[in-house]
Each structure stands twice: as structure tokens, then as C-alpha cells.
Amino acid sequence: MNYSFETIGVIRSPYREKFGIPRQPSLVDARVTLELLPPYNQPDCVRGLEAFSHVWIHFVFHQTLARGWQPLVRPPRLGGNAKVGVFASRATHRPNPLGLSLVELVSVNTDGGATLELAGADLLDGTPVLDIKPYIPFVESRPEARGGFVDGPPPQLAVAWSDEARRQLAALTPPAGFAGLVDQVLAQDPRPAYQDDPERVYGVSLYCYNVRFGIADGTARVLEILYADQN
């Protein structure tokens, strides 16, 4: 059987590319906006939602559709070499490319439509949203649950800024909290698990900026902050 679903909203996010997005929600305090689309942007659709502190966001991995899926995947937490079944992972390449993220609901705005401000999101800019559900702690919090090969938070890198990057940041007008967002994103080590060349320079897109960095000896070093169109 086949089913079709309507996109109820779209995400506006600082993450402009897949590279750099945290591998799980709540690891980085990234703020995003969920813009509900007509006819789902009626204030009645979100009436009472503000009473909940967190919500589940059901979404589509829209940038991986063309690549299809495989029965076995390589989770980053296993070093990028060991394989597990696709249903034992949260890989983006799935038979049905659906994602599920638990995020903090910061505010509900119903002026001229309906938008949700969310925190701790791991969502790409432009992500199509299929549904929103409130998080209910007494039935969904399971402290005794086993996490399989994901046995705890990933280790974090130290983050340092070059003098040049600090000068560039001072000359720009990024959104509030931009430097902290950079620190949090890089601390998660966004590199693929199989890439550990200390001489390699990477770039992560946040808002309209390209943050160029390298990683060596457990430290991510911010090298440059450029406008994305300068690359």
C-alpha cells in the first residue's frame, strides 16, 4: 500500500548544508523557526500547544531522496566501518525518508499565521515538516531504557579561534549567539568518522557564513569566517 502526505510546514534554520548538522537533536542549542503553511497555519491548529515544553517534529530527509536506501548502514558512533541494519540506526537513507526530532518549544506565534520557535534542533534549512506532536514526559521518558551502541553523549572537542577568525567575526554582523553556535557545532566534531587528517581544512555553512576550521589533537580551530559566496 502507498500513502501520500501533505507538507504542513517548513523549517528556517541556520544549517544551510547537511555537513555540520548535529547527529542528534539537543546536542547544540540551535534556534530554528517552523513556519506552518496554509491551511495548517490557522491559530486554531496550535491552540494549547504552548502548554508543552517540548514537541516531536516529524519531517522528510528531502536532500537524500535521490540516493535511495540500503539495508546496512555505517553509524558514525561505530567509527564509520561497522555496519548495522538500517532499522537499528537513525540513518537518513531509509526506505521511507522520515526523520523524528525531539526539540524544545520556545514560543508559539499566531500573528499573521502560525510559527513555532524551536531550540535544540538538528534540522536543515528548508526541511519539509509532516507533523507536530507534544512530548508527554510520563509516558515517553524511559530512564531505564537501553541505548544499544549509543551508550551516552559523544565526546566533545575543545574549540579555539585564530586571531584572524576573531578579527573577521568582529567586522561582521552575524545573528546574536553566532560565536556560541560555532563553538557548539564544532565541539560535536562534524567530520565523517573516517576523516581524521589534521592538515585538512573543512567548511561548515551557518546562516550566510562559511566557517573554515581544522581539527588536530582534540581541538577544533576556527581559521576563517567568510561570507558563503566568497568560496
Backbone as CSV, one residue per row, in Angstrom:
resi,resn,N_x,N_y,N_z,CA_x,CA_y,CA_z,C_x,C_y,C_z
1,MET,0.839,-1.198,0.000,0.000,0.000,0.000,0.873,1.247,0.000
2,ASN,0.424,2.270,-0.681,1.119,3.544,-0.712,0.235,4.629,-0.118
3,TYR,0.892,5.592,0.496,0.185,6.706,1.104,0.871,7.997,0.682
4,SER,0.132,9.068,0.664,0.721,10.378,0.393,0.443,11.287,1.581
5,PHE,1.349,12.238,1.802,1.243,13.129,2.945,1.429,14.570,2.496
6,GLU,0.804,15.462,3.206,0.931,16.887,2.934,2.048,17.484,3.789
7,THR,2.820,18.377,3.203,3.764,19.164,3.983,2.982,20.220,4.748
8,ILE,3.094,20.211,6.068,2.342,21.182,6.873,3.152,22.429,7.188
9,GLY,4.479,22.340,7.009,5.313,23.490,7.326,6.719,23.292,6.816
10,VAL,7.529,24.318,6.991,8.916,24.281,6.531,9.806,24.897,7.604
11,ILE,11.020,24.385,7.714,11.970,24.835,8.728,12.858,25.943,8.180
12,ARG,13.047,26.989,8.979,14.033,28.036,8.708,15.138,27.892,9.749
13,SER,16.329,27.565,9.279,17.389,27.107,10.171,18.726,27.739,9.813
14,PRO,19.646,27.859,10.781,20.996,28.321,10.445,21.801,27.302,9.660
15,TYR,21.373,26.032,9.660,22.112,24.986,8.946,21.733,25.010,7.472
16,ARG,22.650,25.484,6.624,22.363,25.621,5.202,22.825,24.428,4.383
17,GLU,23.620,23.561,4.987,24.071,22.327,4.342,24.007,21.190,5.351
18,LYS,23.986,19.960,4.845,23.915,18.808,5.747,25.155,18.714,6.632
19,PHE,26.324,19.021,6.054,27.561,18.930,6.829,27.524,19.951,7.968
20,GLY,27.745,19.487,9.162,27.733,20.365,10.327,26.498,20.222,11.192
21,ILE,25.436,19.634,10.651,24.235,19.444,11.465,24.533,18.398,12.538
22,PRO,24.204,18.665,13.794,24.430,17.654,14.836,23.744,16.338,14.485
23,ARG,24.331,15.252,14.929,23.803,13.938,14.566,22.560,13.560,15.361
24,GLN,22.271,14.320,16.409,21.060,14.109,17.191,20.544,15.478,17.636
25,PRO,19.249,15.587,17.946,18.742,16.844,18.491,19.263,17.085,19.906
26,SER,19.199,18.341,20.328,19.537,18.781,21.689,21.030,18.801,21.990
27,LEU,21.887,18.396,21.055,23.325,18.470,21.290,23.842,19.891,21.134
28,VAL,23.163,20.683,20.322,23.527,22.080,20.070,22.271,22.923,20.255
29,ASP,22.423,24.069,20.894,21.262,24.927,21.171,20.941,25.802,19.964
30,ALA,20.744,25.179,18.811,20.405,25.933,17.600,18.928,26.311,17.618
31,ARG,18.635,27.562,17.292,17.257,28.036,17.231,16.781,28.011,15.785
32,VAL,15.597,27.456,15.575,15.004,27.414,14.244,13.556,27.862,14.345
33,THR,13.001,28.219,13.201,11.590,28.593,13.116,10.866,27.591,12.230
34,LEU,9.748,27.107,12.703,8.873,26.258,11.903,7.709,27.107,11.425
35,GLU,7.678,27.358,10.119,6.603,28.145,9.519,5.522,27.196,9.016
36,LEU,4.355,27.248,9.616,3.246,26.422,9.151,2.661,27.010,7.876
37,LEU,2.255,26.138,6.969,1.732,26.540,5.665,0.209,26.451,5.663
38,PRO,-0.447,27.253,4.804,-1.905,27.157,4.682,-2.307,25.757,4.197
39,PRO,-3.392,25.201,4.690,-4.333,25.748,5.677,-3.982,25.402,7.113
40,TYR,-2.742,24.934,7.340,-2.359,24.459,8.668,-1.809,25.575,9.550
41,ASN,-1.755,26.798,9.023,-1.242,27.927,9.800,-2.350,28.698,10.503
42,GLN,-3.513,28.101,10.620,-4.584,28.717,11.392,-4.233,28.674,12.882
43,PRO,-4.465,29.743,13.617,-4.189,29.726,15.054,-4.846,28.558,15.778
44,ASP,-6.013,28.132,15.318,-6.683,27.009,15.976,-5.847,25.730,15.940
45,CYS,-5.006,25.574,14.923,-4.221,24.342,14.795,-3.187,24.194,15.907
46,VAL,-2.763,25.298,16.500,-1.744,25.240,17.553,-2.303,25.676,18.904
47,ARG,-3.613,25.797,19.015,-4.209,26.206,20.283,-3.872,25.185,21.374
48,GLY,-3.338,25.660,22.481,-2.972,24.796,23.596,-1.568,24.233,23.524
49,LEU,-0.891,24.371,22.390,0.447,23.791,22.253,1.458,24.467,23.172
50,GLU,1.242,25.751,23.472,2.184,26.493,24.315,2.280,25.922,25.726
51,ALA,1.359,25.062,26.114,1.402,24.456,27.447,2.479,23.377,27.557
52,PHE,3.037,22.949,26.431,4.046,21.895,26.419,5.428,22.507,26.234
53,SER,6.414,21.933,26.909,7.781,22.463,26.812,8.549,21.904,25.621
54,HIS,8.171,20.714,25.153,8.888,20.062,24.060,7.891,19.443,23.080
55,VAL,8.329,19.314,21.837,7.481,18.717,20.803,8.305,17.769,19.936
56,TRP,7.610,16.801,19.370,8.193,15.930,18.350,7.934,16.545,16.974
57,ILE,8.966,16.607,16.162,8.841,17.091,14.788,9.066,15.914,13.841
58,HIS,8.062,15.611,13.036,8.157,14.577,12.003,8.484,15.273,10.679
59,PHE,9.541,14.861,10.030,9.997,15.588,8.846,10.535,14.644,7.781
60,VAL,10.882,15.217,6.640,11.395,14.454,5.500,12.875,14.765,5.301
61,PHE,13.684,13.737,5.112,15.084,13.918,4.714,15.105,14.236,3.217
62,HIS,14.774,15.460,2.880,14.492,15.789,1.483,15.736,15.827,0.607
63,GLN,16.926,15.958,1.195,18.134,16.019,0.376,18.776,14.654,0.145
64,THR,18.187,13.607,0.659,18.757,12.273,0.438,17.841,11.376,-0.384
65,LEU,16.751,11.930,-0.887,15.765,11.115,-1.606,16.370,10.398,-2.807
66,ALA,17.205,11.097,-3.565,17.710,10.536,-4.818,18.652,9.355,-4.597
67,ARG,19.241,9.250,-3.414,20.233,8.205,-3.168,19.609,6.894,-2.698
68,GLY,18.319,6.904,-2.424,17.669,5.664,-2.025,18.129,5.181,-0.664
69,TRP,18.039,3.860,-0.467,18.373,3.303,0.839,19.135,2.005,0.680
70,GLN,19.771,1.558,1.779,20.471,0.285,1.832,20.071,-0.435,3.114
71,PRO,20.057,-1.764,3.114,19.676,-2.486,4.332,20.689,-2.356,5.464
72,LEU,21.957,-2.091,5.115,23.001,-1.918,6.121,23.574,-0.515,6.028
73,VAL,23.873,0.069,7.188,24.441,1.416,7.240,25.613,1.416,8.216
74,ARG,26.430,2.480,8.142,27.611,2.613,8.995,27.405,3.793,9.955
75,PRO,26.956,3.549,11.160,26.747,4.660,12.096,28.065,5.325,12.484
76,PRO,28.098,6.656,12.558,29.319,7.349,12.975,29.814,6.904,14.354
77,ARG,28.893,6.559,15.254,29.306,6.165,16.600,30.079,4.856,16.617
78,LEU,30.030,4.103,15.539,30.795,2.860,15.438,32.043,3.048,14.583
79,GLY,32.439,4.295,14.377,33.674,4.577,13.667,33.562,4.638,12.165
80,GLY,32.360,4.464,11.626,32.182,4.572,10.187,32.521,3.320,9.415
81,ASN,32.874,2.229,10.110,33.218,0.984,9.420,32.239,-0.139,9.738
82,ALA,31.919,-0.343,11.011,30.983,-1.397,11.399,29.584,-1.081,10.876
83,LYS,28.868,-2.132,10.488,27.539,-1.958,9.910,26.461,-2.484,10.852
84,VAL,25.303,-1.821,10.801,24.100,-2.308,11.474,22.943,-2.173,10.491
85,GLY,21.834,-2.814,10.810,20.658,-2.694,9.961,20.096,-1.287,9.980
86,VAL,19.524,-0.883,8.873,19.003,0.475,8.765,17.990,0.769,9.865
87,PHE,17.219,-0.242,10.295,16.216,-0.017,11.329,16.813,-0.023,12.735
88,ALA,18.112,-0.332,12.847,18.820,-0.220,14.121,19.615,1.076,14.185
89,SER,19.317,1.988,13.288,20.053,3.247,13.208,19.088,4.401,12.976
90,ARG,19.647,5.604,13.017,18.882,6.794,12.659,19.407,7.390,11.356
91,ALA,19.932,6.549,10.508,20.490,6.999,9.234,19.439,7.733,8.402
92,THR,19.906,8.677,7.591,18.995,9.459,6.751,18.513,8.687,5.532
93,HIS,19.278,7.699,5.090,18.913,6.929,3.896,18.054,5.738,4.319
94,ARG,16.745,5.926,4.260,15.797,4.957,4.786,14.779,4.580,3.713
95,PRO,14.096,3.429,3.864,13.063,3.082,2.881,12.023,4.184,2.721
96,ASN,11.596,4.755,3.828,10.770,5.963,3.824,11.593,7.041,4.517
97,PRO,11.993,8.089,3.810,12.980,9.038,4.327,12.394,9.993,5.369
98,LEU,11.968,9.418,6.492,11.312,10.196,7.533,12.237,10.374,8.729
99,GLY,12.243,11.578,9.280,13.012,11.879,10.468,12.097,12.251,11.619
100,LEU,12.630,12.132,12.833,11.873,12.443,14.041,12.816,13.108,15.022
101,SER,12.503,14.328,15.440,13.356,15.062,16.369,12.538,15.585,17.537
102,LEU,13.100,15.427,18.730,12.509,16.000,19.932,13.207,17.321,20.212
103,VAL,12.457,18.415,20.225,13.037,19.743,20.381,12.266,20.532,21.432
104,GLU,12.920,21.559,21.942,12.265,22.449,22.902,11.364,23.436,22.167
105,LEU,10.169,23.615,22.671,9.251,24.614,22.126,9.467,25.910,22.891
106,VAL,10.082,26.884,22.231,10.393,28.160,22.870,9.177,29.072,22.889
107,SER,8.481,29.164,21.758,7.315,30.043,21.696,6.422,29.652,20.531
108,VAL,5.174,30.080,20.630,4.180,29.913,19.575,3.702,31.297,19.175
109,ASN,3.785,31.616,17.887,3.402,32.939,17.392,2.250,32.779,16.411
110,THR,1.150,33.459,16.688,-0.022,33.354,15.804,-0.394,34.694,15.195
111,ASP,0.572,35.594,15.092,0.333,36.874,14.423,0.524,36.692,12.923
112,GLY,-0.553,36.777,12.155,-0.454,36.635,10.708,-0.132,35.238,10.249
113,GLY,-0.645,34.238,10.930,-0.365,32.847,10.594,0.003,32.097,11.853
114,ALA,0.905,31.139,11.727,1.365,30.388,12.894,2.797,29.939,12.669
115,THR,3.670,30.273,13.610,5.054,29.832,13.576,5.445,29.336,14.960
116,LEU,6.372,28.404,14.986,6.913,27.885,16.235,8.402,28.190,16.286
117,GLU,8.857,28.713,17.418,10.289,28.885,17.640,10.774,27.672,18.427
118,LEU,11.797,27.005,17.910,12.272,25.753,18.478,13.747,25.859,18.830
119,ALA,14.173,25.141,19.858,15.579,25.126,20.268,16.084,23.691,20.321
120,GLY,17.390,23.549,20.077,17.996,22.221,20.095,17.720,21.418,18.845
121,ALA,17.425,22.095,17.755,17.027,21.397,16.528,18.242,20.921,15.734
122,ASP,18.055,19.825,15.025,19.080,19.263,14.131,18.522,19.217,12.712
123,LEU,17.951,20.327,12.273,17.162,20.363,11.040,17.759,21.319,10.019
124,LEU,17.839,20.855,8.789,18.368,21.629,7.673,17.396,22.727,7.264
125,ASP,17.916,23.855,6.843,17.063,24.922,6.330,16.256,24.408,5.137
126,GLY,14.956,24.665,5.154,14.086,24.200,4.085,13.483,22.829,4.296
127,THR,13.750,22.198,5.436,13.219,20.860,5.695,11.688,20.856,5.703
128,PRO,11.057,19.957,4.939,9.597,19.835,4.975,9.152,19.105,6.253
129,VAL,8.148,19.647,6.903,7.616,19.054,8.135,6.265,18.414,7.839
130,LEU,6.070,17.199,8.350,4.831,16.458,8.116,3.882,16.492,9.305
131,ASP,4.419,16.618,10.521,3.542,16.596,11.690,4.275,17.145,12.905
132,ILE,3.498,17.563,13.888,3.984,18.061,15.173,3.166,17.358,16.247
133,LYS,3.844,16.837,17.255,3.127,16.222,18.373,3.770,16.668,19.685
134,PRO,2.966,16.931,20.711,3.545,17.308,22.004,4.249,16.125,22.659
135,TYR,5.329,16.428,23.351,6.067,15.432,24.132,5.403,15.299,25.498
136,ILE,5.115,14.064,25.894,4.425,13.799,27.157,5.376,13.014,28.057
137,PRO,5.997,13.672,29.042,7.085,13.043,29.804,6.714,11.741,30.494
138,PHE,5.532,11.646,31.093,5.270,10.477,31.937,5.132,9.187,31.134
139,VAL,4.859,9.293,29.838,4.793,8.077,29.021,6.004,7.917,28.104
140,GLU,6.705,8.992,27.814,7.778,8.923,26.813,9.178,8.986,27.397
141,SER,9.318,9.340,28.671,10.626,9.346,29.309,10.887,7.973,29.914
142,ARG,11.954,7.340,29.494,12.281,5.996,29.957,13.743,5.951,30.419
143,PRO,14.032,6.391,31.651,15.422,6.403,32.129,16.074,5.026,32.136
144,GLU,15.276,3.968,32.237,15.830,2.615,32.303,16.115,2.030,30.925
145,ALA,15.802,2.756,29.870,15.939,2.219,28.514,17.401,1.967,28.155
146,ARG,17.643,0.952,27.332,18.979,0.650,26.823,19.188,1.362,25.489
147,GLY,20.390,1.885,25.289,20.678,2.653,24.088,21.520,1.937,23.056
148,GLY,21.666,0.615,23.194,22.433,-0.124,22.199,23.859,0.394,22.085
149,PHE,24.320,0.576,20.856,25.689,1.053,20.652,25.834,2.545,20.938
150,VAL,24.726,3.236,21.177,24.776,4.661,21.539,24.634,4.729,23.055
151,ASP,25.747,4.578,23.767,25.699,4.388,25.211,25.835,5.673,26.008
152,GLY,25.847,6.807,25.355,25.963,8.071,26.061,26.303,9.187,25.102
153,PRO,26.382,10.419,25.607,26.727,11.539,24.731,28.102,11.343,24.109
154,PRO,28.302,11.816,22.894,29.621,11.687,22.266,30.628,12.602,22.947
155,PRO,31.912,12.236,22.940,32.932,13.140,23.488,32.989,14.423,22.675
156,GLN,33.323,15.515,23.348,33.367,16.809,22.676,34.802,17.278,22.486
157,LEU,34.999,18.031,21.412,36.287,18.653,21.145,36.392,19.985,21.873
158,ALA,37.610,20.373,22.191,37.857,21.759,22.581,37.786,22.621,21.322
159,VAL,37.451,23.891,21.472,37.346,24.803,20.328,38.182,26.045,20.604
160,ALA,39.007,26.423,19.635,39.827,27.630,19.730,39.652,28.443,18.455
161,TRP,39.837,29.741,18.577,39.695,30.650,17.436,41.041,31.272,17.104
162,SER,41.359,31.314,15.814,42.556,32.037,15.390,42.320,33.537,15.522
163,ASP,43.390,34.292,15.608,43.256,35.751,15.678,42.555,36.288,14.434
164,GLU,42.856,35.698,13.280,42.230,36.154,12.038,40.722,35.924,12.076
165,ALA,40.302,34.767,12.561,38.866,34.488,12.645,38.177,35.453,13.600
166,ARG,38.822,35.791,14.697,38.218,36.740,15.644,38.102,38.126,15.026
167,ARG,39.110,38.529,14.265,39.039,39.835,13.591,37.905,39.842,12.569
168,GLN,37.794,38.767,11.818,36.719,38.691,10.819,35.349,38.723,11.480
169,LEU,35.199,38.012,12.579,33.918,37.998,13.281,33.557,39.391,13.778
170,ALA,34.539,40.118,14.292,34.284,41.461,14.808,33.844,42.415,13.709
171,ALA,34.253,42.145,12.466,33.897,43.025,11.350,32.553,42.665,10.726
172,LEU,31.964,41.551,11.142,30.690,41.100,10.588,29.540,41.452,11.527
173,THR,28.334,41.230,11.059,27.145,41.451,11.895,26.294,40.179,11.896
174,PRO,26.826,39.102,12.479,26.075,37.844,12.482,24.924,37.902,13.482
175,PRO,24.002,36.942,13.424,22.917,36.892,14.404,23.457,36.741,15.822
176,ALA,22.671,37.147,16.788,23.059,37.004,18.190,23.363,35.544,18.505
177,GLY,24.429,35.333,19.262,24.794,33.978,19.652,25.548,33.194,18.605
178,PHE,25.981,33.858,17.529,26.623,33.137,16.430,27.910,32.451,16.883
179,ALA,28.758,33.159,17.628,30.028,32.567,18.055,29.786,31.338,18.923
180,GLY,28.795,31.415,19.807,28.469,30.259,20.633,27.958,29.091,19.816
181,LEU,27.181,29.387,18.770,26.700,28.326,17.886,27.867,27.648,17.188
182,VAL,28.817,28.437,16.704,30.010,27.867,16.063,30.729,26.940,17.033
183,ASP,30.940,27.414,18.266,31.632,26.595,19.263,30.912,25.267,19.488
184,GLN,29.600,25.318,19.630,28.842,24.100,19.909,28.862,23.129,18.727
185,VAL,28.720,23.663,17.516,28.720,22.803,16.330,30.071,22.108,16.163
186,LEU,31.159,22.860,16.298,32.482,22.266,16.097,32.854,21.324,17.229
187,ALA,32.377,21.598,18.442,32.667,20.707,19.570,32.121,19.305,19.337
188,GLN,31.086,19.188,18.492,30.495,17.882,18.191,31.296,17.090,17.158
189,ASP,32.351,17.697,16.604,33.172,17.070,15.561,32.321,16.627,14.373
190,PRO,31.994,17.559,13.474,31.102,17.234,12.356,31.730,16.397,11.248
191,ARG,33.006,16.102,11.344,33.660,15.336,10.281,33.078,13.927,10.164
192,PRO,33.099,13.360,8.946,32.803,11.925,8.827,33.773,11.126,9.689
193,ALA,33.312,10.006,10.213,34.121,9.236,11.155,35.446,8.774,10.558
194,TYR,35.494,8.606,9.237,36.705,8.084,8.599,37.700,9.180,8.224
195,GLN,37.390,10.435,8.480,38.290,11.537,8.128,38.929,12.097,9.395
196,ASP,40.245,11.961,9.492,40.942,12.479,10.670,42.285,13.116,10.312
197,ASP,42.389,13.636,9.089,43.619,14.281,8.638,43.787,15.616,9.368
198,PRO,44.812,15.780,10.204,44.976,17.027,10.952,45.329,18.224,10.081
199,GLU,45.724,17.984,8.828,46.074,19.083,7.929,44.891,19.549,7.091
200,ARG,43.819,18.818,7.112,42.682,19.148,6.253,41.895,20.329,6.814
201,VAL,41.421,21.181,5.910,40.576,22.318,6.283,39.156,22.031,5.815
202,TYR,38.205,22.220,6.720,36.793,21.961,6.446,36.027,23.278,6.454
203,GLY,34.819,23.232,5.939,33.949,24.404,5.978,32.535,23.999,6.319
204,VAL,31.924,24.708,7.261,30.542,24.443,7.633,29.734,25.721,7.417
205,SER,28.567,25.590,6.800,27.722,26.740,6.478,26.719,26.983,7.596
206,LEU,26.792,28.175,8.196,25.851,28.597,9.229,25.324,29.970,8.847
207,TYR,24.007,30.072,8.724,23.400,31.292,8.200,24.033,31.591,6.836
208,CYS,24.511,32.809,6.627,25.111,33.158,5.336,26.633,33.100,5.380
209,TYR,27.181,32.416,6.370,28.627,32.396,6.559,29.197,30.994,6.363
210,ASN,30.447,30.948,5.927,31.190,29.707,5.838,32.276,29.740,6.901
211,VAL,32.193,28.824,7.835,33.159,28.743,8.931,34.196,27.695,8.554
212,ARG,35.425,28.133,8.340,36.501,27.229,7.944,37.308,26.859,9.182
213,PHE,37.591,25.560,9.311,38.231,25.084,10.536,39.072,23.848,10.251
214,GLY,39.953,23.552,11.171,40.723,22.321,11.156,40.641,21.662,12.517
215,ILE,40.978,20.387,12.579,40.924,19.649,13.841,42.216,18.866,14.005
216,ALA,42.862,19.056,15.148,44.079,18.322,15.466,44.213,18.223,16.981
217,ASP,44.672,17.078,17.442,44.952,16.862,18.867,43.763,17.205,19.759
218,GLY,42.572,16.824,19.321,41.393,17.008,20.151,40.850,18.416,20.208
219,THR,41.336,19.298,19.325,40.874,20.686,19.311,40.448,21.087,17.909
220,ALA,39.266,21.671,17.818,38.811,22.272,16.560,39.236,23.734,16.574
221,ARG,39.924,24.157,15.536,40.426,25.529,15.478,39.718,26.278,14.353
222,VAL,39.018,27.351,14.716,38.341,28.188,13.729,39.395,29.023,13.019
223,LEU,39.483,28.883,11.703,40.520,29.557,10.926,40.020,30.826,10.261
224,GLU,38.809,30.775,9.696,38.257,31.921,8.971,36.743,31.932,9.091
225,ILE,36.175,33.132,9.016,34.728,33.308,8.897,34.493,34.128,7.633
226,LEU,33.915,33.520,6.614,33.715,34.176,5.329,32.235,34.189,4.981
227,TYR,31.853,35.127,4.139,30.522,35.036,3.550,30.490,33.815,2.636
228,ALA,29.367,33.133,2.593,29.273,31.894,1.824,29.616,32.099,0.359
229,ASP,29.290,33.257,-0.209,29.551,33.481,-1.633,30.997,33.850,-1.916
230,GLN,31.858,33.887,-0.887,33.275,34.153,-1.095,34.047,32.889,-1.429
231,ASN,33.423,31.723,-1.309,34.133,30.457,-1.517,34.158,30.090,-2.989
